[in-house]
Amino acid sequence: MVQHVAVIGAGVGGLASIKCCLEEGLEPTCFERSEDIGGLWRYTDSVESARVSVYRSVITNTSKEMSCFSDFPFPEDFPNYLPHSLLLEYFRMYAQHFDLLQHIRFKTTVLSVRKQPDFATSGQWEVVTKADGVQESHVFDAVMVCTGHYQEPYLPLASFPGIETLFKGQYLHSQEYRDVEAFRGKRVLVVGIGNTGGDLSVELSRVAAKVFLSARSSTWVVSRLSDQGFPIDMVNTTRFNHFLDWLLPAALTKRIKFRKFNSWFNHANYGLASTKSSNFSLITNEELPFCLLSGAVVLKPSVKEFTESSALFEDGTTEENIDVVLFATGYSFSFPFLEESVRSLFHDNHSLYKCIFPPQLERPTLAIIGLIRLTGSVMVGAEMQARWVTGAFAGGRQGWNKLPPASTMIADVLKKKPPVKRNPAQRQSLKLSFIGYTDDIASCAGVKPSMLRLLLTDPGLALAIFFGPCTPYQYRLVGRGKWTGARAAILTQWQRTLKPLRTRVVDDSSSSPSSWHWMCLLALPAALALRFLLSKHPRCGWSPWAGPQL
């Protein structure tokens, strides 16, 4: 019987886990090694030991309506894409509103999490912590690990001959980056073209003498703005589009998306990506294409080796007088506080049942929250995980929402496990479909809305849900944790989107994308007929975990 729950980390996942525990009648104790909430999103001017945080200029890649906690919308006057300061302010508002801070022990480090001797029957854990130099031992019925996947900088120096032995300049990981001042007037090589690598290249180009950006694989660059200027995730992340991804053959979907990406600018001309590429990534950056066009950033292939002051690339070219190498090579994760017998049970989130539970444990009382990469907001996914997990913990004593047997969980993990990748950064780049994954966990938690039932009982809301953005409020319409404000939040989400923009109002008759709802609804029968015809022919398999096959 679960009653006392240890929550490790007071970031996004930790705050959601505390709240969900309280909603289920559980007693959470959260251990946070720093002095404040926010985790990754709590920026500090100095690099704190053993804590990863964002850099000064970071802006969210997902919009506020698509990233909020499901029963706590952002203030309507907040901008759609947020700097870290406003996001942290939102976390403080959330923690205060639901009275979460009293359950957090700050400046407390978790040293170890070990099974109790009678774990096979009790499922209990011994958690050893340290605060103010004093160690303390606790016993908990369950543990929720909320440290995320941005834990340890991944710095693959062995893959860059000469960087440690010959190169006389400076090299560092992006985790150490705070702002541009230390790079003013220097020739900088950025290694890695993920979201961080793209952002830092653009920012550095304003003050550096020259910026080179080394890319290993093909990369498609998209903007946060849709064609009409709405947040792109609100326009694209819809159940209708998710349905089309299921309906159409994967090869056709891939071709359509590549054509859409190239409608902004031809990626092949910029050396970024080709429609023939099979190994590629997708990043969000409005300014990088112009920086490449203006020569402020020069794109280069993978680095072959370093000399004292030069970088030699795989295409045979060389760039001289490199002052700084900035590795934007991602992060790896480990849970050093977990005992080895538990840590060895999973190597990545795909070794976990639903990316949460180690399936081989005798008792499912350990949950990993937020160790996911989604095509949308991880905040929303982490909250949904916490809702299901705490419901499952509480269900053990209330007779509902129980997890399947270990054999079923193991079989599910093996079925969904993707091919092994070469390094931690590549493993973490495997993103799950936002709608597919969140719907899956919502179904487990009993909070996924029924489109058919809504269409019969509340057709206006059904249309807004199916053709509009898949905002997290949808998961508060039914089931445990139902929120009376969910319907109104869905129907007013475009108003909150436009509110911070209309600081100067002009007369215009244009409307939000919802004007297309009825036309799309009329097209559904034809689409279903097409799906039936396609099912008669061989095609790539589809899984709700896979989502759009880019």
N, C-alpha and C positions, 0 to 999 in steps of 0.2 A: 504494500500500500504506500503510494507516494504522497508525502505531505510537505517535507522540507526540500527545497530545490536550490542548488548552488548555480548561480549565473556568473560566468567568467567573462568580464568585459562590459563596459558601460557605453559602448558605441551604439550604432543603430540597432543591431540585433539584440544587444543586451537590454536596452530600454524597452523594446517591444516584448522581450521575453519576460521582464519583470511585470509589465502590465498584464500580459496574458496569464501569467501565474496567478495574479491577484483575481482576475476574472474567473478563474477556475477553482478558486478557493484554496490554492496552494500558498505556501509561505516561502517567498524567494529571499535569498541573500546574495547580493551582487558584489563581487570583488573586482575593483578597478585599481590598477597599479599606479595610475597618475592621480592628479588632484582634481580632475574634472571629467565631465561627460563629453561625448562627441567622438571619441576614438580617432579614426583617420581624419575626420573633418575638423578637428580642433587644431587650428594652425598656431604655431609658435615661431617667433623670429629665430630662435636657436634650435639646433638639431638635438632633440632629447635622446638620451641613450635608450636603446631598445624600444623606441616608439616611432612608428611611421606616421607621418602626417602630410597633408597636402602642401603645395607651395603657395606663395602669396597671391598670385594672380588667377588661381584656378576658378573655373566656372563649371557648374554642373553640365553634363551632357544630356540629361533627361529633364524634362520640364516639370514644374511644380505640381501640376495636376496629375501627372503620371508617376510621381515619386513620393507622394505624401502617405502618411499612415492612413489606413482605410476609414477611420472614424474621426479624423482630425485634419481637415483641409488646411492648407497654407492660408495666411491672411490674404485677402483679395488684392491688396495693394502691393504685395511682394512681386518682384519681376518674375517672368516665366522661367528664366534660367538664373540660377542663384550663385553668388559668391559664397565662399565658405563661411563668412561672418553671418550672413542671413540664415544659412542652413543651420548653423550652430544655435542661433537665436530661436529658430523653430524647434530644435530639440529641447531647448530650455523651457519653452512654452508647453511642449508636450509633457515633459517631466513634471512641471509644476501643476498642470491641469489634472493629471492623473495621480499626483502625489507619489512619485516614484523615488525621489531622492532619499527618503528615509530608509529605503531598503538597500542603499549602496554604501559599501565600505571603501572609501577612497584611500589612496596611498597604501594599498594592500596587495601584495604580490602573491599569486598562487604558486607554490613551490612544487606540489605534487598532488595528483589525483590517483588514488589506488583503490582497487576493490577491497571491500571488507572480507575477512576470512569466510563468512557465510554468504558471499555474494550470490551464489547459485540459487539460494532460496530467498534472500532479503533484497538483492539488487542494490544494496547500499554501497556508498563510496566514502572513503576517508580523504578529506581535503585538508592539506597542510598549507597554511598561509603565513606570511611574514609582514608585519607592520611595525614601524619604529624599532626595528631590530629585534622584535619579539616574535617567535614562532608560536603558532596556535594550531591545534588539530580539531577538525570538525567532522561530524558524520552527517551525510545527506542521503536522502532517499533517491535523488536523481541529480544529474548534472547537465547543464546546458552550456556548451562552449561557444562563446560568441565573439571570438577574436578575428573572424574573417580570414581572407586569404592574402591580405597585404601585411605580411608578418616579417619576412626576412628579405632584404634586397637580393635579387638574383644577379650575381656579377660573374659571368663566365669567362674569367681572364684566361683560362687555359685554351680557349678557342681563338685567342688573339696573340699569336707569337710575338714576342718582343715588347709587349705592353709593360711587363714587370721588370724585364732585364735590360732593355735598350732605351726605351722611351724616356726622355728627360723632362717632358712636360708634366702637367697635372692630369690625373684621371680620377673620376668619382662617379658614384651612382646617382641617379636622379633623386633618390631619397634625401640626399644631402643638399639639394638645390632649394634655395629660398627666393632669390630674386636675381636681377641681371647685373647688379653692380660689380660683382667679382669677375665678370666676363667682359667688361667694357674695353673695347679696342683690341680684343684678342681674336685669334683664329680658332674657331671651335668646331670640333667634329662631334656630332650627336649620333650615337649608335642605337638604332632601334626606331621604328616608325609606327609605334602604337599611338594611342591618344596622347600620352605624355611626351613622346618623342616629337610628335607634330607640334604640340603646343609650345614646347620649349624652344624648338627651332625657330618658330615665328617670333617668339618673345625675344630671343637672343639676337635675332637679325636686326633689331632696332638699335643695338648698341655695339655689337661685336664688329670687328673688322671684316670677318667673313664667317659664314656658317655653312658647314657641309652636313648633309643628312644621309646616313648610310642605311639602306633598306635591304633586308634579306629576301623578302617575298613580295609578291604583288600586293598592292594596297589600293583599295577604293576609298575615296574621300567624299564624305557627304556633309551637308550643312545642317545646322540646327533649324533652319527655316525651310518650310515647305514652299511650293510654288506661289501660294497666296500670302506667305508671310506668317502663317500660323506655325506653332511648334511642330516640327516634323514628326515627332513621336505621337502626337495627338492625331495627326492625319493618317499616319501609316499603321499604327498599332491598333487595329480594329478587328473585331471578330469577323467582319465581312472579308477583310484581306486575309485573315487566317484561314477562313473557309476556302478562299480562292487558292491558297497555297496547298491545301489538301486536295482540292478539285483538279488542279492542272498538273500535268506531268512535270517532274522536277526539272528536266532539261529546258522546258518551255519557261517555267518560272525563273530559272537562272538567267535565261536569255533576256526576259523582260526586265529583270532587275538590272542587269548589266547595261542595257540600253538606257534605262532611267538614270543610272549613275553617269553615263557618258553624255547625257543631255545637258549637263552643266558645263563640262569641258571634257575633251578627249584624253582619257588617262594614258593611253599609249603614247601620245605626243609628248606628254610630260614625263615619261619613263616610269610611271607609277604602276600601271596594271594593264593587262591584256584580257580580252574576253576569252582567250584560250587557256588562261591560267587555271590550274586546279588547286594550287596552294596559295591562298590569299587571305587578307584580313580587311576589315572595314573600320575606318576611323572617322571621327567627327571633327571637322576643322574648316571654318569659313575662310581663313586667311592664308593657309598654306598654298593653295593654287596661285594666288597673286604673288606671294613671295618667290615661288618658283619662276613665275612669268617675268618678274622684275629682276631676277638674279640675286635677290637678297638671301635666298637659300639655294644651295646647289645639291641636287640629288645624286647620290653615289651608290654603287653596288656594295656588296659585303666587303668588309676589310679582310685582306689576306694576311697582312702582318704589319708590324710597326718597326720603324728604325728610331734613331735618337730624336728626330723631330718631324718625321714624315709618316704618312699612312699609305700603304700600298694596297690597292683594291684588286678584286678578282678579275676585273676586265683589263688589267695591266696598267691602269693609270695610277699616278701618284700625286698626292697633295703635300706640298712642303710647308714647313714652319707651322706645324700644328701646336698650339699652346695648351689647349685643354681638350680632353676626350670625356664626353658626358655619356655615360651608359644609361639609356632608357630601356633596360632589358627586363623589366618586370620584377615580380616577386615570387618567392617560393613560400611554402607554409610548412610548419611543423608544430607539434604540440609537445614541447619538451617536458611539460608537467605531467603528461599522461604516462602511466607505467608502460614499459616496453611491450608487454603482452597485449595491451590494448592498442597502442600506437601501431603495432605491426599488422593490425587487422585491416588497415586502409592506407593506400598510398596517395589517393586523390579523392575528390568528391564522387567520382564514378564508381568507387569501391564501396560506397555507402548506399543503403536502401533509401531511395528517393533523395539522394544526396544529403542525408541526415543521419540515419542510424547505422552503426556498424552491425551488420546482420548476424555475425557469429557470436555475439555476446549471449551469455546464458539468460540474462535479463535485459530487456531493452530500456535501460534507464540512463543511457548516455546519448545526448543529441548534439550534433554539430550544426550550429545555426550560421547561415550567411556564407558558407563555403561554396558559393555558386557564381557562375558567370551567365548572365541572361542577356537576351537581345533588348531588354528594357531595364527598368530600375531594380537593382539588387535590394534596395530598401523594402520594396513591396514584397519581393520574394522572401526576404528574411522574416518579415512580419507574418506572412502566411505560414511559413515553417513553424514559427513560434506558436501560432494559434493551434495548429494541428498537434504539435508535440505536447503542449500543456494539456490539451484535450485528451490525448492518449494517456498521459500520466494520470490525470484525474479519472479517466475511464477505467483504470485498473481497479478502483475501489467503488465505482458507480455502475459498472457492468456495461459500459457502452464504449464505442470508439476504440476497440482493442486492435493492436497490430496483428498482422498475420503470423503464422509460425515461422521460425528461423529458416526452415528449408524453403519456404515460399519466398522469403525476402532474398535469400542467397540466389535462387534461380532468377529472380527479377533483376538483380544486379548483374549477373553474368549475361543475361539477354541483352541488356542495354549498354554494356560496357563498350566504349569506342576503342579504336586501334591505339596502341601504345605510341606515344610521341617521344621525341628525343630528350627534351629538357622540360623543367617545370614551367617555363614561360609558355611553351607550346601546349602543354597539358591544360593550362589555365585558359588558353585562348579558345577552347572548345565551348562555345556558348550554346545554351539551351534556349528554346523558344520561350519568350516571356509568357505569352498566353497559354501555350501548351503546358509548360511546367506549373505555372500558377494555378491553372484550372485543375491540373492533376492533384496538387496538394489540397486545393479547395474541395475537391470531390472527396478526398480522404477525410477532411474535416467536416464534411456535410454542409458547406457554405457556398457551394457553386450555384449560381442562379440557373433556373430552368428557362430557356428561351421560349419553349413552346407554351409553358404555363403563363409566362409574362405576356406573350402575344395574345393569349385568350383573355387575360384579366386586366392587363394594362398595356395596350398596344403602343401608346406613345413612348412609354419607358422602354419597351422592348426594342423599338426602332432606334432609340438613342443608344442603347447598349450594343446592339448588333452592328450598326453602321457608324456609330461614334467611337471615340477613343475608349480603350479598355482601361478606364481609370479604376483605382483600387476600391472605390466606393461600391462597385458591383458586388464585392464579396462581403458586404454588410447588409444585403437585402434579406437574406434568409438564414436560418440555422442559428447555432449558438453564437452569441456576440452580435446578434442583429442590432443595427443602429437605426433609430427612427428617422435620422436625418439623411440617410443614404440616398433615397429617391430624389430629394430636393438637391442634394449635392451633385448628382448626375445631371439633372436637368438645368443646373445653373453653372456647369463647369466652363462653358464658353464665355459666360459673363465674367468669371474670375480671370480667365485668360486675357480678355480684352481690357479689363479694368486698368492695369498699370500702364497700358499703351495709350489710353485715351486721355492723356493730360492736356491735349489740345484737340477738341472735337471738330470734325468737318462733316458737312452733309454728304452722305453717300448711301447708295441703295444696296450695296453689296451685303451679302449675308455669310454666315458661317457655313462650313461644309455640310451641315445637317439638311440643307435644302435639297440635297440629292437623295435623301433617304427613301422617299416613295418610289422614285425611278429605279433605284437599286433593288427594292423589294419586288417590283414587277419583273425584274430580270432573274430572280431566284429560280423559278420553275425551269427556265431554259438552262440555267447553270446546272441544276440537278440532273436534268436529262443528259447534258453533256458528260457529267460525271458517270452516269450509268453506262453510256456508250464507251467511255474510256476504260471502265472496269472490265470490259470484255477483252481488252488487249493487255499484253504484258507491260508493266511499268515498274519504276522503282518503288519499293515499299515506303510506307509513311508511318510515322509514329508521332503521337502528340508531344513527345520529348524533342523531336527533331526540329519541328517548326519549319520555317522557310529554308529551302535547300539552296543556299547561296554558293 
